[in-house]
């Protein structure tokens, strides 16, 4: 990559491919494995769902450790280690025959996903881009949706046709190919080590080492904005992920099995389109206000879905919901980097994610419990819409996401070698 051409595009491409692989075979793939364990092992959905909750919570704690490591060492080392561990966990998944084994393998899987997923990827992209950060992050994070559109159906087809025990070693090989060589060949941890500045400017020869600009971690975590934004995202993601996990069953009850299979594709496809559009729009409007609007739109779409029995009206709201899915997750990383700079971005993002994972893990359990309680999804989706609306209100209370303006300081010591 030591060439006259700015390598940022290749870095973003590597992050995109890595997220495509890990999300398709892990984040979205969990629903496939849940279904396979239920059918092949005869285990209850509640016991498997609890293992999924353990996975998400463990991922949050792994993110904290990863954030510290990639601040000190080459992010690729951490990502490659996580990718290898994730592949091992995926291969072992098909050999699980006791429920306690599932919890252990999911803990291992959480380590792999957390070490090669959003925390390191968004940190790397944030270092490479400043002015065009929203576009770069929107492209890289689109891998999340593409993975669900491309690799998750592959995982479903394999588990249906050859069974879990034979499918997971094949999927583990796909995981390895889609992560390790991509991380090693395409991703670079920061531009300074290659003589570049963010966005493509060349660093002057013999220029002094410049500290990354940003609010110190100890100050940022005490601000009202950080705390309120994190609380808002707990609610927004509880509503979003809970609704996503129940969407296929909801669609099947309301529109039939054939249309239900199309519902997740519509959400994923719309999230890709909306994320790419949002990446270009977000710096032209107040970022905090944009997040509030998305939270309200998500609340409205989920509330209408609760009472939609007409197929056309149902899928119209699925399209609207997909647009919010595409942007809400993207905005979390943008809000943190925009408001607090890049100095301690990894630690701030992972700290926020540790709490947000409560919503990610708890949303599906809450909506499923409400379904069991009431016998249909009306109450579940009304509650999801209410959570999203409250999240939007909390985000509004956080205040504006004013851009961090402090001038970069000259570092008193050389920055840690990114290739260390």
C-alpha positions in Angstrom: 0.0 0.0 0.0 3.0 2.3 0.1 2.1 4.0 -3.2 1.3 7.5 -4.6 -2.4 6.7 -4.4 -4.3 7.3 -1.2 -5.1 3.8 0.3 -8.2 4.9 2.1 -10.5 3.3 -0.5 -8.8 0.0 -0.2 -9.1 0.2 3.6 -12.8 0.9 3.4 -13.2 -2.0 1.0 -11.4 -4.3 3.4 -13.6 -3.2 6.2 -16.7 -3.7 4.1 -15.7 -7.3 3.2 -14.8 -8.1 6.8 -18.2 -6.9 8.1 -20.0 -8.7 5.3 -18.5 -11.9 6.4 -18.8 -11.5 10.2 -22.3 -10.1 10.1 -23.7 -12.6 7.6 -22.3 -15.7 9.4 -22.6 -14.4 13.0 -25.0 -11.5 13.7 -27.7 -12.5 11.2 -26.6 -16.1 11.2 -27.6 -16.5 14.8 -31.2 -16.8 13.8 -30.3 -19.6 11.4 -28.4 -21.5 14.0 -31.3 -21.0 16.5 -33.7 -22.6 14.0 -31.3 -25.5 13.3 -30.7 -26.3 17.0 -34.4 -26.2 17.6 -35.2 -28.6 14.8 -32.2 -30.9 15.1 -31.7 -31.0 18.8 -35.3 -30.4 19.9 -34.2 -27.7 22.3 -36.7 -25.0 23.5 -36.5 -21.6 21.8 -36.2 -19.9 25.2 -33.0 -21.8 26.1 -31.4 -21.0 22.7 -32.5 -17.4 22.9 -30.9 -17.1 26.3 -27.6 -18.3 24.7 -28.0 -15.6 22.1 -28.5 -13.0 24.9 -25.3 -14.3 26.5 -23.5 -13.9 23.2 -24.5 -10.2 22.8 -23.7 -9.3 26.4 -20.3 -11.0 26.1 -19.7 -9.1 22.8 -20.1 -5.8 24.7 -17.4 -6.7 27.2 -15.1 -8.0 24.5 -15.5 -4.6 22.8 -14.1 -2.8 25.9 -10.9 -4.9 25.8 -10.6 -4.6 22.0 -10.8 -0.8 22.3 -7.8 -0.7 24.6 -5.8 -3.1 22.5 -6.2 -1.4 19.2 -5.2 1.9 20.8 -1.9 0.4 21.7 -1.2 -2.1 19.0 -1.8 -2.7 15.3 -5.6 -3.2 14.9 -5.0 -5.9 12.3 -3.4 -8.2 15.0 -6.5 -8.0 17.1 -8.8 -8.5 14.1 -6.9 -11.5 12.8 -6.9 -13.1 16.2 -10.6 -12.5 16.5 -11.2 -13.9 13.0 -9.4 -17.1 13.8 -11.2 -17.6 17.1 -14.5 -16.9 15.4 -13.8 -19.5 12.7 -12.9 -22.1 15.4 -16.1 -21.3 17.2 -18.2 -21.6 14.1 -16.7 -24.9 13.2 -17.3 -26.2 16.7 -20.9 -25.0 16.7 -22.1 -28.0 14.7 -20.5 -30.4 17.2 -22.6 -29.0 20.1 -24.9 -31.7 21.6 -25.4 -30.3 25.1 -26.9 -27.0 26.0 -24.0 -26.0 28.3 -21.7 -26.6 25.3 -23.7 -24.0 23.3 -23.1 -21.4 25.9 -19.3 -22.0 25.9 -19.1 -22.0 22.1 -21.2 -18.8 21.9 -18.8 -17.1 24.4 -16.0 -18.1 22.1 -18.0 -16.8 19.1 -18.6 -13.5 20.9 -14.8 -13.1 21.3 -14.3 -13.6 17.6 -17.1 -11.4 16.5 -16.3 -8.6 19.0 -12.6 -8.6 18.0 -13.2 -8.5 14.2 -16.4 -6.5 14.1 -17.8 -3.0 14.5 -15.4 -1.6 17.2 -12.1 -2.2 15.3 -13.7 -1.5 11.8 -15.3 1.8 12.7 -12.2 2.9 14.6 -9.9 2.2 11.6 -12.3 4.0 9.1 -12.6 7.0 11.6 -8.8 7.3 11.6 -8.6 7.4 7.8 -11.4 9.9 7.1 -12.5 13.2 8.5 -14.4 15.3 6.0 -15.7 12.2 4.2 -16.1 10.1 7.3 -19.9 9.7 7.0 -19.6 8.4 3.4 -16.7 6.1 4.3 -18.5 4.7 7.3 -21.7 4.2 5.4 -19.9 2.2 2.7 -18.0 0.1 5.2 -21.0 -0.6 7.5 -23.2 -1.5 4.5 -21.3 -4.8 4.7 -23.6 -5.5 7.7 -26.7 -5.6 5.5 -25.0 -7.2 2.5 -23.8 -10.1 4.8 -27.4 -10.6 5.8 -28.5 -10.6 2.1 -25.8 -12.9 0.7 -24.1 -15.1 3.4 -27.0 -15.7 5.8 -29.1 -17.4 3.0 -26.1 -19.5 2.2 -25.9 -20.6 5.9 -29.6 -21.3 5.9 -29.4 -23.4 2.7 -26.4 -25.4 4.0 -28.0 -26.2 7.4 -31.2 -27.2 5.7 -29.6 -29.5 3.2 -26.6 -31.1 5.0 -27.3 -30.4 8.6 -25.6 -28.3 11.2 -22.7 -30.6 11.9 -21.6 -30.7 8.2 -22.5 -27.1 7.4 -20.6 -25.2 10.1 -17.1 -26.4 9.1 -17.8 -25.2 5.5 -19.1 -21.9 6.9 -16.0 -21.6 9.1 -13.9 -21.9 6.0 -15.9 -19.1 4.3 -15.5 -17.0 7.4 -11.7 -17.4 7.3 -11.4 -16.6 3.6 -13.6 -13.5 4.1 -11.7 -12.1 7.0 -8.0 -13.1 7.5 -6.5 -12.4 4.1 -8.8 -9.3 3.7 -7.6 -7.9 7.0 -3.9 -8.6 6.3 -3.9 -7.3 2.6 -6.3 -4.5 2.6 -6.7 -3.0 6.0 -4.2 -0.6 7.5 -4.7 0.7 11.1 -4.0 4.4 10.4 -2.8 6.7 7.7 0.2 8.3 9.6 2.3 5.1 9.4 2.1 5.3 5.6 2.8 9.1 5.4 -0.8 10.2 4.9 -3.2 12.5 6.6 -6.9 11.7 6.8 -8.9 12.2 3.6 -5.9 11.8 1.3 -3.4 14.7 2.0 0.3 13.8 2.2 2.0 14.3 5.5 5.0 16.7 5.3 8.4 14.9 5.4 10.0 15.1 8.9 6.8 16.6 10.3 6.5 16.2 14.1 4.1 13.5 15.4 0.7 14.9 15.9 -1.6 13.6 18.6 -5.1 12.6 17.4 -7.6 15.4 18.1 -10.4 14.7 20.5 -12.0 14.9 23.9 -10.2 12.8 26.6 -12.1 9.7 27.5 -12.4 10.7 31.2 -14.1 13.9 30.3 -16.3 12.6 27.4 -18.0 9.9 29.4 -19.2 12.4 32.0 -20.9 14.7 29.6 -24.7 14.8 29.3 -24.5 14.2 25.6 -22.6 10.9 25.9 -24.8 9.5 28.7 -28.1 10.6 27.1 -27.0 9.4 23.6 -26.1 6.0 25.0 -29.4 5.7 26.9 -31.2 6.7 23.7 -29.5 4.0 21.8 -30.3 1.4 24.4 -34.0 2.1 23.7 -33.7 2.6 19.9 -31.8 -0.6 19.4 -34.1 -2.6 21.8 -37.0 -1.6 19.5 -35.1 -2.1 16.3 -33.4 -5.5 17.0 -36.4 -6.9 18.8 -38.6 -6.0 15.9 -36.1 -7.4 13.4 -35.8 -10.7 15.2 -39.6 -11.1 15.3 -40.3 -9.8 11.7 -40.3 -13.1 9.8 -42.9 -14.6 12.2 -45.0 -11.4 12.2 -44.9 -11.3 8.4 -45.8 -15.0 8.1 -48.9 -14.5 10.4 -50.0 -11.4 8.5 -49.0 -12.0 4.8 -48.2 -15.8 4.5 -45.1 -17.8 4.3 -44.0 -16.8 0.8 -44.2 -13.1 1.5 -42.6 -13.6 4.9 -39.4 -14.9 3.3 -39.2 -11.6 1.3 -39.6 -9.4 4.4 -36.0 -9.6 5.7 -34.6 -9.1 2.2 -36.7 -5.9 1.9 -35.4 -4.6 5.2 -31.8 -5.4 4.3 -32.0 -4.0 0.8 -33.7 -0.8 2.0 -31.1 -0.4 4.8 -28.3 -0.5 2.2 -30.0 2.2 0.1 -30.8 4.4 3.0 -27.4 4.0 4.7 -25.6 5.1 1.5 -28.0 8.1 1.1 -27.7 9.0 4.8 -24.0 8.9 4.6 -24.1 11.8 2.1 -26.8 13.7 3.9 -25.8 13.5 7.5 -23.3 16.4 7.6 -25.7 18.7 5.8 -28.2 18.6 8.6 -27.9 18.7 12.4 -26.7 15.2 13.2 -28.5 14.9 16.6 -31.7 16.2 15.1 -31.4 13.7 12.2 -31.2 10.9 14.8 -34.2 12.2 16.6 -36.2 12.2 13.4 -35.2 8.7 12.5 -36.2 7.5 16.0 -39.7 9.0 15.5 -40.0 7.5 12.0 -39.0 4.1 13.4 -41.6 4.5 16.2 -44.3 5.3 13.7 -43.4 2.5 11.3 -43.4 -0.1 14.2 -46.7 1.2 15.6 -48.4 0.9 12.2 -46.9 -2.5 11.7 -48.6 -3.6 14.9 -52.0 -3.2 13.2 -51.2 -3.8 9.5 -52.9 -6.9 8.0 -53.1 -5.6 4.5 -50.0 -6.9 2.5 -49.4 -3.7 0.7 -49.6 -1.5 3.8 -47.5 -4.0 5.7 -44.6 -4.0 3.2 -44.8 -0.2 2.9 -44.0 0.0 6.6 -41.3 -2.6 6.3 -39.7 -0.4 3.7 -39.9 2.6 6.0 -38.5 0.5 8.9 -35.7 -0.7 6.7 -34.6 2.9 6.1 -34.3 3.6 9.8 -32.3 0.4 10.3 -29.9 1.6 7.6 -29.1 4.8 9.4 -29.6 4.5 13.2 -26.7 2.1 13.7 -24.4 4.2 11.4 -25.2 7.4 13.3 -24.0 6.0 16.6 -20.4 5.9 15.5 -20.7 9.2 13.6 -22.2 11.0 16.7 -19.3 9.9 18.9 -16.6 10.7 16.4 -18.2 14.0 15.4 -18.9 15.2 19.0 -15.7 13.9 20.7 -13.1 13.5 17.9 -11.0 10.5 17.2 -8.5 10.5 20.1 -10.4 8.1 22.3 -13.0 7.0 19.8 -12.5 3.3 20.2 -12.9 3.4 24.0 -15.9 5.7 23.8 -17.7 3.6 21.2 -17.0 0.4 23.0 -18.2 1.9 26.3 -21.4 3.1 24.7 -21.8 -0.3 23.0 -21.5 -2.1 26.3 -24.8 -0.5 27.5 -26.5 -0.5 24.1 -26.0 -4.3 23.9 -28.6 -4.4 26.8 -31.1 -3.2 24.3 -29.8 -5.4 21.5 -30.0 -8.5 23.7 -33.1 -7.6 25.6 -35.3 -6.4 22.8 -36.0 -9.8 21.2 -36.7 -11.3 24.7 -39.1 -8.6 25.6 -41.1 -8.7 22.3 -41.2 -12.5 22.4 -42.4 -12.5 26.0 -45.1 -10.0 25.1 -46.2 -12.2 22.2 -46.5 -15.2 24.5 -48.4 -13.0 27.0 -50.9 -11.5 24.5 -51.1 -14.2 21.8 -50.3 -11.9 18.9 -47.8 -9.2 17.9 -49.9 -6.0 18.4 -48.8 -5.4 21.9 -45.2 -6.3 21.1 -44.9 -3.8 18.3 -46.8 -1.1 20.1 -44.3 -1.4 22.9 -41.4 -1.4 20.4 -42.7 1.8 18.9 -43.1 3.3 22.3 -39.4 2.4 23.2 -38.3 4.0 19.9 -40.3 7.2 20.6 -38.9 7.5 24.2 -35.4 6.9 22.7 -35.9 9.8 20.3 -37.0 12.0 23.2 -33.9 11.1 25.2 -31.7 11.8 22.1 -33.4 15.2 21.8 -32.6 15.9 25.5 -28.9 15.1 24.9 -28.6 18.3 23.0 -26.9 19.2 19.7 -24.0 17.0 18.4 -21.6 19.9 18.0 -18.4 19.1 16.2 -15.2 18.8 18.2 -13.2 21.9 17.3 -10.0 21.7 19.4 -6.8 22.1 17.5 -4.5 19.0 17.3 -1.7 19.1 19.9 1.9 18.2 19.3 2.5 14.9 21.0 5.1 15.0 23.7 6.0 11.4 22.9 5.8 9.5 19.6 2.5 7.8 19.0 2.4 4.0 19.4 3.7 2.3 16.2 0.6 1.0 14.4 2.6 -1.9 13.3 3.8 -2.8 16.8 
